[in-house]
Amino acid sequence: MRLRHLALAPALVLVVAACSGTGSTASPSAGAGSPSPDASASAAGQTIEVTLTDALKMDPAEMTVKAGEPVTFVVTNAGAIQHEFYLGDVAAQDAHEQEMMSGGMAMDEPDGIVLKPGETRELTHTFLSAGASIAGCHEPGHYAGGMKAAITVTE
């Protein structure tokens, strides 16, 4: 009987880990052969399509979202080089930029996704309070080159 309980312990750890959330979820787009977005992504109240370009631009350059409601960003890298879509206020963007400049590797995080050339991915995020936020790309030189978009979070 005791062995049976021990055998269930790893499964319980996985279930608890899967149920804990951070406010954001990232998933590949439900395109050709890729997994479907998870339930929280499809339940999002607002969807915003964003295009990243090698001209170091995000389109749209300004977005408005509502605090407390999930937003799904459908992000397409229309360029020939890798780009990143990272959400956060000025302090978070500055900290992430420093991390990337000090040799950090671009990887998916709760508030950001990395996109290969031609790739479309989704990131679902809930902004908790009204104010200003930013979407930025922190591949070397991109953020400093202006690859960011302003996000206004309303009540």
N, C-alpha and C positions, 0 to 999 in steps of 0.2 A: 504494500500500500504506500509506503514511504517513497519507494522508487517511482511510483506513478506520479506523485506530486512533484518530485524533482524533474521528471520528464516534461511536465507542463510548464515549468518555470520559464524556459526560453521563449515559449509561445506567448506567455503573459507579458514578458518584457516587450516583445514586438508589438503586441496589441496596444499597450500603454504608450509606446513611442509613436505609433501611428495616430493615436487619438490626440496627442498634444499638438497645439497649433501656435503659430506665431503671428497670424494676421495676414500672411502672404502665402500663396502657393504658386509654384511654377510647374509648368508642364509643356511638353511639345504640343504644337498645334495638332488638331485631329485631321491631319493631312494624309497623304498617301502612305498607308501602312504604319503610321505612328499611333501611340496610345491615345485614347480619348482623354480630354481634360477631366480632372476629378469633379466630384459633385459640387464642391464649393465654387469652383470656377464657373460651372454652368449655371449656378444659382445667383451669380453676381447681378446686381441691379443695374449696372452701367457697363458698357463695353466701349473701349476707345482703341481705335486702330492707329498704330504708330509705325512710321517708316524711318529707318536709319540709313544714312547714305555715306559714301566715302568722301563727300564734300564736308564732312563733320557737322551734319545737320540732322535734327529730329523734326519730323513733320507729323503732327502739328507742333509748333514751337511753344504754344500755350494751351493749357487744358484746365478745365474746371470740373471738380468732383465734389461730392457731398460727404461730410464727415459722418462716420458711423455706417456707411453703406459700402458693401464690397464693389470694387471696380476691377474688371478684367481688361488688362492691356494686352491687345493682340499685336505683337511686335514683329516686324519684318525687317530683316537685314537685306536691303536692296543693293548692297555694295559687294565688292570683291575681296574685302578684308573682314576680319573678325571685329565685332562690336559688342558692347555691353549696354544693358538697360538697368540702371541702379536707381532706386527710389530713396529719398531722404531729404532732410532739411539741409541748410548750408553746412552746419557742423558735421553732419553725417557724411555729406559729399566730400568735405575737406579731409576728414579722417580716412575715408576710403581712397581718396586720391593719394594721400601720403603712404598708405599701405601698398598701393599699386606701384608707386615710385620707388619704394624701398625693396622692390623685388617680389612683391606678392603676385600670386598667379590669379588670373581671372577665372572665377568659378561660380557656379550657381550658389546663391545665398537666399535666405528668406526674403530679402528685399531687392534681389537682382538676378538677372539671367544673362548668360553669355550666348551670343548668336553667331554661328558660322555664316560665311557668305551664302546668300540665298535662303537662309533658314527663317521660318516663322514659328514663334513660340508664344505662349501665354503666361502672364503673371497676374495673379489675383491678389489684391491688396485692399485692406480697409484702413483708411486714414482715420485716426481716432479723434482728432480735434481740428477745428478750423484754423487756418493759417496758410503759410506759404511752404511749399515743398518743391523739390526739383527731381527730374529724371536726368541722369547723366551717364555718359560713356567714359570709362576710365581706362580704356586702352591707352598706351603711352602717347601723350600729346593731344589726345582727343578732347578731354574736358577743358584743358587750357586753351585749346583751339576753338572752343565755343560749342562743343557737342553736348548740349543740354536743352531741356525744355522746362518752362515754368509751370508749376501746378498750383492752382488756387483751390484751397479746400474751404468750402462754405459750410455754414450751419445746416 
